[in-house]
């Protein structure tokens, strides 16, 4: 299961409805989001300035960075990522 973190070490609150993470609970969560946005900005510059090979590298980097962000967010969400119907836990 992806949620192997205890409740005290959670960086993100769970969403009330749907699947995934909600807002960050502490500075580590906000730092992860800021790092992700900065990485996407750099990848966007590489994509805009590049040609064939650079654009392919930018796309691969985008997939890797997004996958890593989602994995960390899933592991650091209180209760893990699962479908929720709005009930409070």
Beta strands, then each sheet from edge to edge (+ up, - down):
strand 1: 12-14
strand 2: 17-18
strand 3: 21-24
strand 4: 84-85
sheet 1: 1+ 3-
sheet 2: 2+ 4-
end
